[in-house]
Amino acid sequence: MKNLKIIGITGTNGKTTTAFLIYHLLKKMGQKTSLVGTIKYLIGSKTYKAKLTTPGFIDLGKIIKKIKEAGSDFVVIEVSSHGLIQGRVKGLKFCRCLFTNLSRDHLDYHKTMKNYFNAKKKLFSSPKNVISFINIDDCHGRKIAKELKKASSFAIKSQADFRAENIVLEKNQSSFEIVSSHKRYKVKTHLCGRYNVLNILGAVGLVFSLGFPLSKLARAVSSFRSPPGRLEPVAKDLFIDYAHTPDALSNVLENLRESGYKKIICLFGCGGDRDKGKRRLMGQIASARADFTFITSDNPRSEDSLKICSQIEKGFKNKKYSVIVDRYKAIDEAIKFFLKNKSNDSCFLIAGKGHEDYQIIKDKRIPFSDKKAVKQLLKR
């Protein structure tokens, strides 16, 4: 059985897209590759539904065994902070690790940002001095890079080993140049937004370090499509995205604006039994960055959906919003509003659930998909 090379990706935002892109690039380079992450597990020719971003220690061991039996050269693993704290990846020796960024999330579990950051840092000590790729536009990334002996950097704003220049952001695509060691490679991508430029820089840099030509990797990016629920276009100018944190919501709204949309309709909610402090913050962000917002439910769990919506509402500085607790009805009303007010430079973003195909209400998982709801409502 061949030696399996393990690649670990961590961060708050972008790790799923980056993991999928690394998987795509390795496949394009002719490598048998598997993927373990938030959306699904890809092992050989088979696809498995993901239960956890990073499976439990015993389950992950079984998955790694299957991956080896499938003859994979590489496996790309999204490594969550929970997975690192709980020892789910204990014993795995990573050949490469990548850090996307860090922003507020999971504080119901970690309590403080310092604890959350220290959890993420654990990935870069297995084994010690693992070759790592770090986003140094992120302040937490800069801290990690300073502590590591074998760290390569990527950035847009900072001087880094892999930089992006001449960035052109459009509604359905982006283009830029990767600059590395005084060489330039043009990249065209279906991915939208500045944060996806960073995801591409990190992924391309990491795969290049494994011995593949940078010129071929830059070209291979053009055939990559966004993973399910990651700024995924489900109709013309209508997107769904997994953004469920203040930073993620701010980024996706800002990037839609930068891509050429002058009017943005937004719909989102916040999960119950989770970090309550982010609700008002996300209201403030939507108030500032969207032109009109529909506040609704998102996995309320044991909490009252209306109370959660009221806490989001407190962040609004204007009256450009509507509260509709039932998510299906909210999407229905939002689509009507969007179509009635649609212009060539307007778009509609449904945020928070992305690829998820359920809502957690009380202790039950009820089937629900933003994507399916949109398609049903548009047909009607």
C-alpha positions in Angstrom: 0.0 0.0 0.0 1.5 3.4 -1.1 2.4 6.1 1.3 -0.5 8.5 1.8 0.3 12.2 1.9 -2.1 14.2 4.3 -2.9 17.9 3.8 -4.6 19.8 6.6 -6.6 23.0 6.0 -7.9 25.2 8.9 -9.3 28.6 9.4 -12.7 30.3 10.0 -13.7 31.3 6.4 -12.6 29.8 3.1 -11.3 26.5 4.3 -13.9 24.5 2.4 -13.3 26.3 -0.9 -9.6 26.0 -0.4 -9.8 22.3 0.4 -12.0 21.6 -2.7 -9.6 23.6 -4.9 -6.5 21.7 -3.7 -8.4 18.5 -4.3 -9.3 19.7 -7.8 -5.7 20.8 -8.6 -4.2 17.5 -7.5 -6.7 15.6 -9.6 -5.8 17.8 -12.6 -2.1 17.0 -12.0 -3.0 13.3 -12.4 -2.9 12.4 -8.6 -5.4 10.1 -7.0 -6.8 12.3 -4.3 -9.5 12.0 -1.6 -11.2 14.7 0.5 -12.6 14.9 4.0 -14.6 18.0 4.9 -17.7 20.0 5.8 -19.8 19.2 2.8 -18.9 15.6 1.9 -16.2 13.0 1.9 -14.8 12.0 -1.5 -13.0 8.6 -1.4 -11.8 7.2 -4.6 -14.9 7.2 -6.9 -17.3 7.2 -4.0 -19.1 10.1 -2.2 -20.2 10.0 1.4 -22.3 12.5 3.3 -20.3 14.4 5.9 -21.5 14.1 9.5 -18.8 16.3 11.0 -16.2 18.6 9.3 -13.5 16.6 11.0 -14.8 13.1 11.9 -14.1 11.6 15.4 -10.8 9.9 16.1 -12.1 6.3 15.5 -14.3 7.3 12.5 -11.4 9.2 10.9 -9.1 6.2 11.4 -11.6 4.0 9.5 -11.9 6.7 6.7 -8.1 6.9 6.4 -8.0 3.1 6.0 -10.6 3.3 3.2 -8.7 6.1 1.5 -5.5 4.0 1.5 -7.4 1.0 0.2 -8.7 3.2 -2.6 -5.1 3.9 -3.7 -5.1 7.6 -3.0 -1.8 9.5 -3.3 -3.2 12.4 -1.2 -6.0 13.3 1.1 -7.1 16.8 1.9 -8.7 17.2 5.3 -10.6 20.2 6.7 -9.5 20.4 10.3 -11.9 22.1 12.7 -11.0 23.7 16.0 -13.2 21.2 17.8 -11.3 18.4 16.0 -8.0 19.8 17.2 -9.0 20.3 20.8 -10.7 16.9 21.0 -7.7 15.1 19.5 -9.6 13.8 16.4 -6.5 14.1 14.2 -4.1 12.8 16.8 -1.5 10.5 15.3 -1.9 11.9 11.7 1.3 13.3 10.2 0.5 16.1 7.8 2.8 16.8 4.9 1.4 20.3 4.4 -0.9 22.6 6.4 -2.7 25.8 5.4 -4.3 28.6 7.4 -6.9 30.7 5.7 -7.9 33.3 8.4 -9.5 33.6 11.9 -12.6 35.5 12.9 -15.3 35.2 15.5 -17.0 31.8 15.5 -17.7 28.9 18.0 -17.3 31.2 21.0 -20.1 29.2 22.7 -17.5 26.4 22.8 -14.1 28.2 23.0 -15.4 31.1 25.2 -12.6 33.5 24.0 -10.9 34.3 20.7 -7.5 33.5 22.4 -8.7 29.9 23.0 -10.1 29.7 19.5 -6.8 30.8 18.0 -4.7 28.5 20.2 -6.9 25.6 19.0 -6.3 26.4 15.4 -2.5 26.7 16.0 -2.4 23.1 17.1 -2.5 21.9 13.5 0.9 23.4 12.8 2.7 21.2 15.3 1.9 17.8 13.8 4.6 17.0 13.0 6.8 19.8 14.3 8.0 22.1 11.6 5.5 20.9 9.0 5.7 22.9 5.7 2.8 25.4 6.0 1.1 28.0 4.0 -0.2 31.0 5.8 -2.4 34.0 4.9 -0.4 36.9 6.3 -3.1 39.5 5.4 -4.8 38.1 8.5 -3.3 39.3 11.8 -3.6 35.8 13.3 -1.9 34.4 10.3 1.1 36.8 10.8 1.4 35.5 14.4 1.5 31.9 13.2 4.0 32.6 10.4 6.4 34.3 12.9 6.4 31.2 15.1 7.0 28.7 12.2 10.3 27.7 10.7 8.9 26.3 7.5 6.1 28.8 6.5 5.4 30.1 3.1 3.1 33.1 2.9 0.3 34.3 0.6 -1.4 37.7 0.6 -2.9 40.5 -1.4 -2.1 43.5 0.8 1.3 42.2 2.2 4.6 41.2 0.7 4.4 37.5 0.5 5.8 34.4 -1.3 2.7 34.2 -3.3 0.9 37.5 -4.1 -1.9 38.6 -6.3 -1.7 41.7 -8.5 -3.8 43.3 -11.2 -7.0 41.9 -9.7 -10.2 42.4 -11.8 -13.5 41.4 -10.0 -16.6 40.9 -12.1 -20.1 39.5 -11.5 -19.4 36.0 -12.8 -15.7 35.7 -12.8 -12.4 37.2 -11.6 -8.9 37.5 -13.0 -5.5 38.4 -11.5 -1.8 37.6 -11.7 0.0 35.3 -9.3 3.4 36.8 -8.5 6.0 34.4 -7.1 9.8 34.7 -7.2 9.6 37.5 -9.8 7.5 35.4 -12.2 3.9 36.1 -13.1 1.1 33.8 -14.1 -2.3 34.9 -15.2 -5.3 33.3 -13.6 -8.9 33.3 -14.7 -11.6 31.9 -12.4 -15.3 31.4 -12.1 -15.0 32.3 -8.4 -16.1 35.8 -7.4 -14.7 38.1 -4.7 -11.4 39.2 -3.3 -11.4 36.5 -0.5 -11.5 33.8 -3.2 -8.4 35.3 -4.7 -6.7 34.6 -1.4 -8.1 31.0 -1.4 -6.7 30.4 -4.8 -3.3 31.9 -3.9 -3.0 29.5 -0.9 -4.2 26.4 -2.8 -1.9 27.0 -5.8 1.1 27.8 -3.6 0.6 24.6 -1.5 0.2 22.3 -4.6 3.2 24.0 -6.2 5.3 23.1 -3.2 4.5 19.4 -3.8 6.4 19.6 -7.1 3.9 20.6 -9.7 4.5 23.4 -12.3 3.0 26.8 -11.3 2.1 27.5 -14.9 -0.1 24.4 -15.1 -1.7 25.0 -11.8 -2.6 28.6 -12.7 -4.3 27.3 -15.8 -6.1 24.5 -14.0 -7.9 27.0 -11.7 -10.1 28.1 -14.7 -12.0 24.8 -14.7 -12.8 24.9 -11.0 -16.4 25.7 -9.8 -17.4 26.9 -6.3 -18.3 24.1 -3.9 -22.0 23.8 -3.0 -23.3 26.7 -0.9 -20.1 28.8 -1.2 -21.3 31.9 -3.1 -23.1 29.4 -5.3 -25.2 30.9 -8.1 -28.6 29.2 -8.2 -30.3 31.6 -10.6 -29.2 34.8 -12.4 -27.9 37.2 -9.8 -29.1 35.0 -6.9 -26.6 33.4 -4.6 -26.6 31.1 -1.6 -23.6 31.2 0.8 -22.7 29.5 4.1 -21.7 32.9 5.7 -22.9 32.5 9.3 -20.4 34.6 11.1 -20.0 38.5 11.2 -16.8 38.4 9.2 -18.1 35.9 6.6 -21.3 38.0 6.1 -19.3 41.2 5.8 -16.9 39.6 3.3 -19.5 38.2 1.0 -21.5 41.4 0.9 -18.4 43.5 0.3 -17.2 41.1 -2.4 -20.6 41.2 -4.2 -20.4 45.0 -4.1 -16.8 44.9 -5.5 -17.9 42.6 -8.3 -20.2 45.2 -9.7 -23.5 44.8 -7.8 -24.8 48.2 -6.7 -28.0 46.9 -5.0 -27.9 43.9 -2.7 -30.9 42.2 -1.1 -29.9 39.9 1.7 -31.6 37.2 3.8 -30.1 35.6 6.9 -30.6 34.4 10.5 -28.5 33.2 13.4 -28.5 29.7 15.0 -29.9 29.0 18.4 -27.9 27.7 21.4 -24.8 29.2 19.9 -22.8 32.5 20.3 -25.5 35.1 21.1 -23.0 38.0 20.9 -22.7 37.8 17.1 -26.4 38.4 16.4 -26.4 42.2 16.9 -23.1 42.4 15.1 -24.5 40.6 12.0 -27.5 43.0 12.1 -25.1 45.9 12.1 -23.2 44.4 9.1 -26.4 43.8 7.1 -27.6 47.2 7.9 -24.4 48.8 6.6 -23.7 46.6 3.6 -27.0 45.5 2.2 -29.7 47.7 0.7 -32.6 45.6 2.2 -32.5 42.6 4.5 -34.9 39.8 5.4 -34.2 38.5 8.9 -35.4 34.9 9.4 -34.7 31.7 11.3 -31.6 29.5 11.0 -31.4 26.3 13.0 -33.1 27.8 16.1 -32.6 24.6 18.1 -34.1 25.0 21.6 -34.4 28.8 21.4 -37.4 30.9 20.2 -36.8 32.0 16.6 -38.6 35.3 17.1 -36.3 36.2 20.0 -33.2 35.4 17.9 -34.6 37.6 15.1 -35.3 40.4 17.6 -31.6 40.3 18.8 -30.4 40.5 15.2 -32.8 43.5 14.6 -31.2 45.4 17.5 -28.1 45.8 15.3 -29.9 47.7 12.5 -29.3 51.4 12.2 -32.1 51.9 9.7 -35.6 50.5 8.8 -34.5 48.7 5.6 -35.4 45.3 6.8 -38.3 42.9 7.4 -38.6 40.1 9.9 -40.3 36.9 8.7 -39.5 34.0 11.0 -40.5 31.1 8.7 -37.5 30.7 6.5 -39.5 29.3 3.5 -41.9 32.2 3.6 -39.0 34.7 4.1 -37.3 33.3 0.9 -40.7 33.5 -0.9 -41.2 37.2 0.0 -37.6 38.1 -0.6 -37.7 36.6 -4.1 -40.9 38.6 -4.9 -39.2 41.7 -3.5 -36.0 41.1 -5.5 -37.8 40.4 -8.8 -40.1 43.4 -8.4 -37.1 45.7 -7.8 -34.6 44.0 -10.0 -32.2 45.9 -12.2 -29.0 45.0 -14.2 -26.8 45.8 -11.1 -28.8 44.1 -8.4 -28.4 40.7 -6.7 -30.0 38.6 -3.9 -27.9 36.8 -1.3 -29.3 34.0 0.9 -26.8 33.5 3.7 -26.2 31.2 6.7 -27.0 27.7 5.6 -25.2 27.2 2.3 -25.0 23.5 1.5 -27.1 22.4 4.5 -30.2 20.4 3.7 -32.0 20.6 7.1 -33.2 23.0 9.8 -32.7 22.1 13.5 -35.8 23.0 15.4 -36.0 21.8 19.0 -34.2 18.4 18.9 -35.3 17.5 15.3 -33.6 17.8 12.0 -36.3 18.9 9.5 -35.4 18.6 5.8 -34.9 22.0 4.3 -32.6 23.3 1.6 -32.3 27.0 0.6 -31.3 25.9 -2.9 -34.4 23.6 -3.3 -36.7 26.3 -1.9 -35.4 28.9 -4.4 -35.9 26.5 -7.3 -39.4 25.6 -6.2 -40.4 29.2 -5.7 -38.9 30.4 -9.0 -40.8 27.7 -10.9 -44.0 28.8 -9.3 
